[in-house]
């Protein structure tokens, strides 16, 4: 199968004043819109696993387990013919539900019907050990040859039956083997715990407060997974000798800091995982480079950003863009702030002040919580992030939006707080300025 | 008046016809001294000059778009910085600090003639508001040096030859005009022989006489500033400060059909140096006496080192424009003949 092409569009102020070293750029990466495989999307190269929490609490209320069964069946119906799939039940242990022998099945009308029959028999009872669920998913996925490997994980509670270290170990063992979208149903689960899984496994995390919402959410996650065409794409950043990559962040559609995910290809080249891509998909990355200072009039290539897939035949570059730096004594040029760099810097700060504010609130540190969430209100206003502003207004009383003057609400519904937390990383996209 | 055909120019050794660009005489096999122009090799220099100078730096390839694969620096195109050392004269042409490319060009030649040795220096400064100014300056310098060297070898009248060279260069530029407009450039030349110097200019490139005993600018700019000064409207300092100062009133190009170059003869009163330059240098150091302070005494014996030092002065002062300087010591240092002239300085 031929690989789709990617375009990398770099937007930044390339002019630096004399002695300046920091180059900050937004790279917009877009995969081309044409479907490359005959199946126009997921085919025999794709594998899907659905992991369903079957702990005892899923029975309280009983609708949680019944809705989870329905949602899983609906997601199985979305799996296209010819895609590998499996279902796992999670408690203090992990157990294959379908196929029962711990392998993967090729989707067909018959296997989908068998899977739904097996899912309908799921009962709640037992504990929660998410690390064990992930490990089993990894083992089962390894039995099939597919390269686009994705999981959906549903839980309703905290990871009570293993230590944080056990979970962390399981997560790191799964990194690079599959991607995972995580969902918490109800409000008795821990956002930060699931975020660890979703961030490491390049997926999303969100709350489904009412079990009745699970079916629509599962269907949409599975549809999104079916649209992916190219697996294990890495953002490759070349930098000059004596340069340092200060950060690499995905900033749209959500903020994900990839800086620590660098794998070195050579001293000057690092790869950052971006997961799987569908046709026409577009994401923005914020890359910060510190270079050796140049003299006025000098031009330097501060970074070359490319998209790379590693196939058995070797690494294949699917598109690239250049980040240039030019030193000038013209202050008109060097002091100009790139609007998109500024916007995404604000969006990244927005995500972190929300998470810090909610954490402080949890520990009773009201001053810090008020300051951080107030800053978040001002940032959301400035950047036009209305969805986040709406979520913030459920947690704080806004006195002055522009200055970020707020008062903490005395009573906040758990689901509102968790929704703000999980969605804090969602960003509003801005387009490149023209002219 | 058209330029004389040059393919039957006589070999200084055997008198058989040779072409002006020939490196060797086909008849006697003697090495000739063809003119050297600042065309540079196409593309970029093969090695990063910064990494090459650092023994600890890893040496890496240059990318197709001209960056060093190791340090990331944009490497010069070979025309960005050109040094030509012919012995009796030497020149340096440099991109400067602000311009994306070098639109100046220079051509140098030194040859034995029936009347002794002649040094030929030509600089052209591409008009940046015209299309392909880099192409214009190179084509004009190349054409002019061809005519000048041939005339010198034949023993022609050098004042007439100077006008003929400008006309030939103008015809050349008329030929390269296209739908995008008329490429254009300025022009300055000096022919230095034992008996004196023939100076010619058009636009605002200049020729100076630089000597301990007294220095002077030998050309008059074809610019609004110069005209204002000449007509007594403004003092020179005020004229140069006006925003229109650099608007030139004559140039080489298809859109200026009948250029009237200024030609003059100058007899040096003693030892000194002829300095031919573009405004990238004289914008920073306009006074002949100041140029003398910077160039002497090095220029008398090592014209290349002195030219490089002058280019550095302009670059250190901001390098707002391309900078080109040719220095011709007078009288010629040593008694070198065309045959044992060094070639281009290895870079």
Interface residues (C-beta under 8 A of the other chain):
Chain A: X239 X240 X241 X242 X243 X268 X291 X292 X294 X296 X297 X298 X299 X300 X301 X302 X322 X329
Chain B: X57 X58 X63 X65 X67 X68 X70 X71 X72 X73 X74 X96 X97 X98 X318 X319
